[in-house]
Amino acid sequence: MQFPRLHPDTIEEVKQRADIYEVVSEHVVLRKRGKDFVGLCPFHNEKTPSFSVSPGKQMYYCFGCQAGGNAIKFLMELEKRSFSEVVLDLARSYSISVQTLEPEQRQELQRQLSLREQLYQVLEVTANFYQHALRQPQGQLALDYLQSSRQLNQETIGQFELGYAPAGWETLYRYLVDVKRYPVGLLEQAGLIRQRQSGDGYYDYFRDRLMIPIHDPQGRVIGFGGRTLGDEQPKYLNSPETEVFSKGKTLFALDKAKAAISQADRAVVVEGYFDAIALHAVGITNAVASLGTALSLNQVRACLRYSESKELVLNFDADTAGTQAAQRAIGEIADLAYQGEVSLRILNLPAGKDADEYLRSNSPEHYRELLKTAPLWLDWQIQQIVANRDLKQASQSQQVADGMVKLLKKISDGNQRNHYIRHCAELLSLGDARMVSMWADNLLTQIAPVNSYRQSILTKKRQQHKTQSLPVAGDRTLLEQAEAILLRIYLHCPEHRQAVSDALLERDLQFSLSHHRFLWQQILDLMAENNISQVSHSVAATQTQVDLISSLQVRCLEFEIEMAQVSYLFHLDEKTQHEHLLRATQVIQAATACIERVMCEKRCRQYLKKWEEIDSSKEPEDQKLYHDLFCQEQQRLQELDRQRQFSLTDLI
Ligand SMILES: [Zn+2]
């Protein structure tokens, strides 16, 4: 379609009305932070949110990739659409009348825009038709079903505009075409009729079914769910996908729930239409239903935009439960939950009941109580892993630990992961406090997440690949890091001092960088002067650690310039302590392997150069010597890479 030039008034009105928070929150889960909102940037890949939205300025900005602008720019960038397209679309959703500069184009445009309006209209008329049919003799069976089997009163039936699609092939078709004079094509586009496969003509899509209209968040009818009253399959039939209805983007009853979601700051998602209706009927009005599909990001965003704390309680049938069923139902939300972007809770009702069944024999207060105590999804999964296992038996507790490791690996948020490692370790320890750190250690060793040390090494490695012509620069940063790690461990972990010295000795390594070599010399001097034992234990350990560092700091005064480069090693934040020092043994091995590798590569280059320089006809023996030396170093390199990789994946 050729887009018309829009009248400046239209553009201005769209700019005024299109709220940055509303527009962005349809695509990004946003959390309130101060006056602004933050979320994961849709323009670049990230795990921690650096994308911010300011309703005050009506602007968005990403601190990670520097994307920024207003609501229109956001949609243009995100959907790769033109300015006119975006403005037109926004005008449509805010019901702003569109003026163009060329009157003849205006007509075509209105025609296109009005298709949606016409669809809304014919769907509304159809909903009324079904509601009317429910009150006719033909609808009696359906009404009985609602009143006796579902125990719904007139008020609820009216509130949800429940109806009945009469039996017969052309009842709705005749009504809409013959009586209401709607064009056949429009009915087809609305998903209300279907073309016959043989011959001409159309038939009603929904026949002899109890009808449940589905509304968009603005309350317009966009489709239907139809439940059979007999044994026909499928039990529930939904409208096909149309211009205005998309199953994966829609949540049933959101129009009626949005105010309550905002008030309760929490959304409840159930599986069936009647579960949501039953909850609303007893006053739990922050409930919506997924339309029989796994929850999609679109659906979750649609309901979470009304909740500030992004809390979602998923109440699915417990009889089909188990982790796999939950995983399926949770669908795309899993990642958001692991990233800590959504606070996802799982509610299993007792005795495998769904919400509708439960409320028939229990009070709404009971349900509310269960909602409040519903476990977080991660806790729930851990409960499932531990359920029915005897942790006193070694084989079973190992199986449980394996299950936990699988789960812990998925948690990308560091603080959250640490919390759950501790929690799992406590469960596995069965109340024996001495066992907690042993299990925590065991779990840590197995999950091998991307920690900052490993990440920085990998980044350096990648940079090294990029700048292949300058391998020395890469070596230096790698070396710098590996040496610093060893010095840190030596300074802060008296119990690992011996291991650091041994590892250096074993591989015959020296600190290569002059400032490190200087610090190492100072350390050795101090240790000798004060007769500080490398092997220290318990209370004395902390004491010697402080002694060593404070003595070094005194020396700083003497060697100001030299110490300036290394004094940062004296300080340790909690995170570094946790990540670098907890697995000291592995870290020492990885770091020394790194250092040795740098040396080894250097030797490789030297031998290769010699080997190439030698004239083979004159000095065949020398050539063989350098060739052999080169091959030896190559072999060692491979060995070191194995060690380094093993150690790196073994790090916390
Ligand atoms: Zn970004």
Boltz pocket constraint, residues with backbone or C-beta under 6 A from the ligand:
constraints:
  - pocket:
      binder: B
      contacts: [[A, 41], [A, 42], [A, 43], [A, 44], [A, 51], [A, 62], [A, 63], [A, 64], [A, 65], [A, 66], [A, 67]]
      max_distance: 6.0
